[in-house]
Amino acid sequence: MIAPMKKIMVVGPKALSNEVVRVLQDLGTVHLTQTEGLEKLAWDGTSSETLSRQEKLLSKLDTLISILSPLRLNASQASLSSSNHEEWINHLSEKCSELVQRKQNLTDEFSILEAYQGTFKNLIPLLQPLEGSQHFEALGSIVGKMEKKKIEALEKEIETLSPGKILIFKRELDGETLGVVLAYPKSQAGLIRSLLNRFGLNELKVPSSLSSYPLQEAVIKMEEKLKEIPKTLQQIEETLREIANQNFHALKLYQAQLEDETTVHKAMKDLGQTQKAFIIKGYNPAKSISKLEKMLNERFKGSIHLEVQDCHEAPVLLDNYRFFKPFELFIKVLRPPKYSSIDPTPYFALFFPIFFGMIMGDIGYGLVFFILGLILRLKTTQELLKHVGEIILISSTYTILFGIVFGECFGDWLEKKEIIHPLRMHLGSTEIVWDRLHSLVPLLILAIAVGVFHVTLGFVLKLIQSIKHRHHHEVIEVIAILISLASLFTLIGVLAHQVPTLAKIPSVILLLIAVPLLIFMKGPMMLMELLSFVGNMLSYARLMAVGVASAYLAFVGNMLGGIVGNVILGAIIAILFHIINMVLAFSPTIQSARLHYVEFFTKFYDSGGRLYQPLSKKRVQV
């Protein structure tokens, strides 16, 4: 349900404004709003400067925490010390930024050296004749085998210009490339580079970090660096991990404290004022108004006045019973409903597990999901995962119940052993066996019947909402739609010989009254809309279709496992199929949610509300 809210106004002496805001923050229930039509409370330069400094510190804290969070193992639980927090944050930020930058630079350098390593390693044998030389230096190039003629031409040119002074070493690196090293007196460096350019050969350059070394020394240094860098990276990682373990918890505490302070400063900016008093406006849940009054009276001994009013518009707080609470997750992905509208959470909580159970409908799968839900519910600390665990627990219970109806436990495994069988029902002279592998028509009728009920419920909720808000035009429209749909389905039942023919004439009369009325109210396109409502109801056939597909997948898994001839291999094949089937449970989740979002909610859900966001203190999560 949508929690009832009260509009509040808090008035008191300006000198108490800051303290009152902090009391409201401690309480954590008041949603503040702009004090329109009133002059804003005076905001001095010091407060503005403080807020700016706090926001800069928060930015640094966010960066620090994002750096250190993955590295913490056994973070110290020490509380904040009384030291200069700003100086502490600045020091840590500078140190961590420097380490992270150094780590990044070394990682980049390692990647470059690793890429060069293979090429230069192949050139080392060509450089050995120059080992120990003080007067020669070398220059390398890699060319394709198709460019051998260029090397031959280069050799001739060198022999002509500088006979006997420049040496060329060549080596095939692989089937496609040729390594070439030119050894020359240092005085000939300009000539060699000029010749390479003229013949269209690229000089193989070492990384910039080694550019000051001759080629043969650079190759040796490259090997040394590739051994040193991982050790240095490990040392940096250990230093950052030590910083994380010593400071992470304290950083999170200070982040929460600083966020609370900035929240108070921002709230103060929105307060209104008169000549002598401040004014706070907002909304508070009706059930905690007495707590708000009590706290203000105890703290301020009558100096603060609280005015409470009823309201028709307010921020939306979903406040559901324990069973329904986890299913708020599905509602929060939508725009919030309007305050005066209907909260769809209870209806989602009632029907989603039923739809999921109808699709999965297997005792074995239900037990597996139940265990998974139990683990998430009991072993996790995050509220989100706990709610997911509760949803799985409820949905798996319905999966087990429908599994009993369909007589399925890991497909037809227990049915083959004559332990369980599909449920049999007698409707008059007709016997229905709820066997998903064979009784497709009864399952289809059941799914469509569920769709008719669910969509009709959506229209009924719309009707209730329209009556509550006295939207007379909508009331007539919804009643006409319901009469049209009921008459249409009655006529279909008559034609199918499932409804007495006596209902035929009343249905035609009602249809002839309701449809022209709808066309008069909404226009000719209303006929297409009526057909779309029928399509919405028929869309629930997917409950049968997806469920039957799941049942057949389990059946095929058991069949293949049985015909292999080897017990162990057969068991592995069957288990694999069942695992795939359970992983595909994502599909029933999507289908069940889709039926709510598209077919059901569109009949009554009135979005466009504001989220309830109370002034409260940050909760530390480490």
Buried (B, 14 or more C-beta within 10 A) or exposed (E): EBBBBBBBBBBBEBEBBBEBBBBBBEBEBBBBBEBEEBEEBEEEEEBEEBBEEBEEBBEBBEBBBEBBBEBBEEBEEEEEEEEEBBEBBBEBBEBBBEBBEEBEEBEEBBEBBEEBBEBBEBBEEBBEBBEEBEEBBBBBBBBEEEBEEBBEEBBEEBEEEBEEBBBBBEEEBEEEBBBBBBBBBEEBEEBBEEBBEEBEBEEBEBBEBBEEBBBBBBBBBBBEBBEEBEEBBEEBEEBBBEBBBBBBBBBBBBBBBBBBBBBBBEBBEBBBBEEEBBBBBBBBBBEBBEEBBEBBEEBBEEEBEBEBEEBEEBBBBBBBEEEBBBBBBBBEEEBBBBBBBBBBBBBBBEBBBBBBBBBBBBBBBBBBBBEBBBEBBEEEEEEEBBBBBBBBBBBBBBBBBBBBBBBBBBBBBBBEEEEBEBBEEEEEEEEBBBBBBEBEEBBBBBBBEBBBEBBBBBBBBBBBBBEEBEBEEBBBBBBBBBBBBBBBBBBEBBEEEEBEEEBBEEBBEBBEEBBEBBBEEBEEEBBEEBEEBBEBBBBBBBBBBBBBBBBBBBBBBBBBBBEBEEEEEBEEBBEEBBEEBBEBBEBBBEBBBBBBBEBBBBBBBBEEBBEBEBBBBBEEEE
